Amino acid sequence: MYRKSIFKVLVALMVIILGANFNTWAQSGSLSIPQPDANGQIVTFNRDGKEVGKWNPATLEFTMNDGVVYKLDANTGKFTDSQGSPKGSISADGTVEAPNFGTIQVKQDGTNFFYVWRNEEKLGAVLGAIGEVYYRDRRLGDNGTVSDKTISPLLIAYAYFGLVFTQDDFDKKAQKSEEIKKSQPNIQATTYTKLPSSSSSSSSSSTDQKEKKISVEKGSRDVGYVDGYGNVYDRYENKIGKLPEGNGDILDASGRKIGEIWSGEIKQGSTVVCKVERNTLYTKSRKSSSYIIMGDCDGDRVTCRNNRDEDQNSFNEIGRCYSNHPEWNAALIFCDFFF
């Protein structure tokens, strides 16, 4: 009896000690509806590095920079404005009624990573652990003032897709993405011609084009960048390696060789991971030593078979990169160099 009493006391103490942090833990990185947290810190929502609103976890109110307030009912998941008018909702099943964007669905895919869907269209992703949100391959914003940056992905999706951004914003981003794609230099996989330096202005323009950082997308997540020289950067724009301009070695951040590209073949050590020929992606057959078609690197898209099933002819998109360099795209997206 004495031991049982001691055990009960210890359990009670653990509940008291952990209780203060349990509410935050339960809400972070999950699809639960946020509950009032008297000790919660104010969360700032940013768009392109500029503050656009604040979330108060104690009062469950989202205040836009223009002073408009949206309040969450923790029991129903419904939002209302200061006049009591309905302004969308969030649900623990992942459904979000976004005022500016209609009905969307937030679905978890791995720890603290959530995709945002509208009908059958994958719109983007929410990285709950660090409070970042993406529309397709473009980073929309982040929550910049919480030390652990843990916040409900439902709230992040509602705030950005429901209040901060509109469909017009997304359309403009898509148009800008297309313009960037068209402006990229047409770098061929096997032919590299050095242009004559006819004038300082044309040389400067060419250099500027090659220095542009081009986003690398795997799934629907922007994982990093590559420029026209083959320099590879992580998502925070830190240089992490280099791809060769033509035949040559693939290098890590310290300049150490980690692979090579030669006549369309991409190797890790002595192993040929894949081969790119006329934008078609090949791998060695598991049943023989011959090459089989695995997918393609057509333009900016990289596709491949599911689970490398040689008898299946359907290809799914696994990533995008507007480098217009099929071998680079294959190395970065299919071969998993750097990302």
C-alpha positions in Angstrom: 0.0 0.0 0.0 2.8 2.4 0.9 4.5 1.8 -2.4 1.3 2.3 -4.3 0.7 5.6 -2.5 4.3 6.7 -3.4 3.6 5.8 -7.0 0.4 7.8 -7.2 2.2 10.8 -5.7 5.0 10.5 -8.3 2.4 10.3 -11.1 0.6 13.3 -9.8 3.9 15.3 -9.6 4.7 14.3 -13.2 1.3 15.5 -14.4 1.8 18.8 -12.6 5.3 19.2 -14.0 4.4 18.2 -17.6 1.0 19.8 -17.6 2.3 23.3 -18.4 4.0 22.0 -21.6 1.5 19.3 -22.6 -0.9 21.7 -24.3 1.8 23.2 -26.5 3.2 19.7 -27.3 -0.2 18.3 -28.2 -0.9 21.2 -30.6 2.5 21.5 -32.3 2.9 19.6 -35.5 -0.6 18.0 -35.2 -4.0 18.5 -36.7 -5.7 19.3 -33.4 -7.6 22.6 -33.1 -5.6 25.0 -30.9 -6.8 25.5 -27.4 -6.3 28.6 -25.2 -2.7 28.7 -23.8 -2.3 31.4 -21.1 1.5 31.1 -21.2 1.7 31.0 -25.0 3.9 33.6 -26.9 2.5 35.9 -29.5 3.3 34.5 -33.0 4.2 36.8 -35.9 3.2 35.8 -39.4 5.5 37.1 -42.2 5.1 37.5 -45.9 8.3 38.0 -47.9 10.0 38.9 -44.6 7.4 41.5 -43.6 5.0 41.1 -40.8 1.3 40.7 -41.9 -0.4 39.6 -38.7 -0.1 38.2 -35.2 -1.6 35.1 -33.5 -2.4 35.3 -29.8 -2.5 31.7 -28.3 -4.1 33.0 -25.1 -7.1 34.6 -26.7 -7.1 32.6 -29.9 -7.2 35.7 -32.0 -5.5 36.4 -35.3 -5.0 40.2 -35.8 -4.1 41.5 -39.2 -1.8 44.5 -39.6 -4.8 46.6 -40.6 -6.4 45.9 -37.2 -9.0 43.3 -38.4 -9.4 40.5 -35.8 -10.4 36.9 -36.4 -11.3 34.9 -33.3 -11.2 31.1 -33.1 -13.8 29.1 -31.2 -11.8 26.2 -29.7 -14.8 24.0 -29.4 -16.1 24.3 -33.0 -13.0 25.4 -34.9 -15.0 28.3 -36.5 -13.6 31.8 -36.9 -15.6 35.0 -36.7 -14.7 38.6 -37.1 -15.3 41.4 -34.6 -18.9 41.7 -35.9 -19.5 38.0 -35.3 -19.7 37.2 -39.0 -18.4 33.7 -40.0 -14.9 33.8 -41.4 -14.1 30.2 -42.2 -13.0 27.3 -40.0 -10.5 24.6 -39.2 -11.2 20.9 -38.3 -9.2 18.1 -36.7 -9.9 16.0 -39.8 -7.7 18.5 -41.8 -10.5 20.4 -43.5 -9.9 24.1 -43.7 -12.5 26.6 -44.9 -10.3 29.4 -46.1 -12.1 32.8 -46.7 -9.8 33.7 -49.7 -9.3 30.2 -51.1 -12.4 28.0 -50.5 -12.2 24.5 -49.0 -8.7 23.0 -48.7 -7.4 19.8 -47.0 -4.3 19.5 -44.8 -2.9 16.0 -44.8 0.1 14.8 -42.8 3.0 13.2 -44.7 5.7 12.3 -42.2 6.5 14.0 -39.0 5.7 17.7 -38.9 5.2 17.8 -42.7 1.8 18.4 -44.2 0.5 18.8 -47.8 -2.2 21.2 -48.7 -4.8 20.0 -51.2 -7.7 21.5 -53.0 -9.9 18.7 -54.6 -7.3 16.6 -56.4 -4.7 19.4 -56.8 -1.7 19.6 -54.5 -1.4 23.3 -53.7 1.6 23.3 -51.4 2.9 22.3 -48.0 3.1 23.3 -44.4 6.3 22.5 -42.4 4.8 22.6 -38.9 8.0 22.1 -37.0 9.4 25.4 -38.1 6.3 27.2 -39.2 6.9 27.6 -42.9 4.3 27.4 -45.7 4.8 26.8 -49.4 2.6 27.3 -52.5 3.8 24.7 -55.0 7.6 25.3 -55.0 7.5 28.9 -53.7 8.0 29.7 -50.0 5.2 32.0 -48.9 6.2 33.0 -45.4 7.0 31.8 -41.9 6.2 32.4 -38.2 9.2 34.4 -37.0 8.9 35.2 -33.3 8.4 31.9 -31.4 11.6 30.3 -30.1 10.6 26.7 -30.9 8.3 27.8 -33.9 5.8 25.1 -33.1 2.3 26.0 -34.2 -0.8 24.2 -35.5 -0.4 23.5 -39.3 -4.2 24.0 -39.5 -3.7 27.5 -38.3 -0.8 28.2 -40.6 -2.8 26.9 -43.6 -5.9 29.0 -42.6 -3.8 32.2 -42.0 -1.9 32.1 -45.3 -4.5 30.5 -47.6 -7.4 32.1 -45.9 -6.3 35.6 -44.9 -2.9 36.7 -46.1 -2.9 35.5 -49.7 -5.6 35.4 -52.4 -6.0 33.4 -55.5 -4.8 36.5 -57.5 -1.5 36.4 -55.5 -1.0 32.8 -56.4 -1.8 33.4 -60.1 0.8 36.2 -60.1 3.4 33.9 -58.5 2.7 31.2 -61.2 3.0 33.8 -63.9 6.3 35.1 -62.5 7.6 31.5 -62.2 6.9 31.0 -65.9 8.7 34.3 -66.8 11.7 33.1 -64.8 11.7 29.8 -66.6 11.7 31.5 -70.0 14.4 33.9 -68.9 16.8 31.1 -67.9 19.7 30.4 -70.2 19.2 27.4 -72.5 22.0 25.2 -71.1 22.3 22.0 -73.1 23.3 18.7 -71.5 26.3 17.9 -73.6 27.1 21.1 -75.6 28.6 24.2 -74.0 29.5 27.1 -76.2 31.5 30.0 -74.8 29.9 33.2 -76.2 32.2 35.9 -77.6 32.5 39.0 -75.4 31.1 41.5 -77.9 30.4 44.1 -75.2 30.7 44.6 -71.5 26.9 44.9 -71.2 26.2 41.6 -72.9 28.8 39.9 -70.9 27.4 41.4 -67.7 23.9 40.2 -68.7 25.1 36.7 -69.3 26.9 36.6 -66.0 23.8 37.9 -64.2 21.7 35.1 -65.8 24.1 32.4 -64.7 24.3 33.8 -61.1 20.5 33.5 -60.7 19.5 30.8 -58.1 17.0 28.3 -59.5 14.8 26.5 -57.1 15.0 22.7 -56.8 11.7 21.0 -55.9 11.3 17.4 -54.6 7.7 16.4 -54.2 6.0 19.8 -53.5 8.8 21.0 -51.3 11.4 23.6 -52.3 14.6 21.9 -51.0 17.3 24.2 -52.3 18.8 26.0 -55.3 21.3 25.7 -58.2 22.8 28.5 -60.3 23.9 28.5 -63.9 27.5 27.6 -62.9 26.3 24.4 -61.2 26.8 25.7 -57.6 24.3 24.0 -55.3 22.7 25.7 -52.3 20.5 24.5 -49.5 17.1 26.1 -48.8 18.8 28.8 -46.7 21.1 29.7 -49.7 24.3 28.2 -48.1 26.5 26.7 -50.7 26.7 22.9 -50.3 28.3 21.6 -53.4 28.9 22.0 -57.2 27.8 20.2 -60.4 30.2 20.2 -63.4 29.5 22.4 -66.4 29.8 19.5 -68.9 31.7 16.3 -68.0 33.4 16.3 -64.6 33.1 15.7 -60.9 30.3 16.4 -58.5 31.8 18.0 -55.4 30.5 18.5 -51.9 30.9 21.8 -49.9 34.5 21.0 -49.0 35.5 20.3 -52.6 35.6 16.5 -52.1 34.4 14.3 -55.0 31.1 12.6 -54.3 30.2 11.6 -57.9 30.6 12.4 -61.5 28.8 13.2 -64.7 30.3 11.8 -67.9 28.7 11.4 -71.3 25.3 11.4 -69.8 26.1 8.9 -67.1 25.8 9.9 -63.4 27.9 7.9 -61.0 28.3 7.5 -57.3 31.7 5.9 -56.8 32.0 3.3 -59.5 28.3 2.7 -59.7 26.2 4.2 -62.5 23.1 5.4 -60.8 21.4 6.6 -64.0 22.0 7.8 -67.5 20.3 10.7 -69.3 20.1 10.6 -73.0 17.8 13.0 -75.1 16.0 13.9 -71.9 15.1 10.2 -71.2 16.2 8.8 -67.8 17.7 5.2 -67.8 18.8 2.9 -65.1 20.4 -0.6 -65.1 17.8 -3.4 -65.1 17.7 -5.5 -62.0 17.0 -8.5 -64.2 19.9 -7.9 -66.6 22.8 -5.6 -67.2 21.0 -3.6 -69.9 19.6 -0.1 -69.5 15.8 0.3 -69.1 13.8 3.5 -69.3 13.1 4.7 -65.8 11.5 8.1 -66.5 12.4 11.4 -68.1 13.9 14.8 -67.5 11.8 16.7 -69.9 12.3 20.4 -69.4 11.9 21.3 -65.8 10.1 18.0 -64.7 11.7 14.8 -63.5 9.5 11.7 -63.5 10.1 8.1 -62.7 8.3 4.7 -62.2 6.9 3.9 -58.8 9.2 1.6 -56.8 11.3 1.0 -59.9 8.8 -1.5 -61.2 10.2 -2.5 -64.6 6.8 -3.9 -65.8 4.9 -0.7 -65.0 4.8 2.0 -67.7 3.2 4.9 -65.7 5.6 7.7 -64.6 5.0 10.0 -61.7 6.5 13.5 -61.2 9.1 13.4 -58.4 10.4 17.0 -58.7 11.1 20.1 -60.7 14.0 22.4 -61.5 14.1 25.1 -64.2 17.8 24.7 -64.9 17.1 23.4 -68.4 19.9 20.9 -67.7 18.6 17.3 -67.7 21.7 15.8 -66.1 21.7 18.3 -63.3 18.0 17.7 -62.7 18.6 14.0 -62.6 21.5 14.3 -60.2 19.7 16.6 -57.8 16.2 15.0 -57.9 16.5 11.4 -58.9 20.0 10.5 -57.6 19.5 12.4 -54.3 22.8 14.2 -54.4 22.7 17.0 -51.8 19.0 16.7 -51.0 
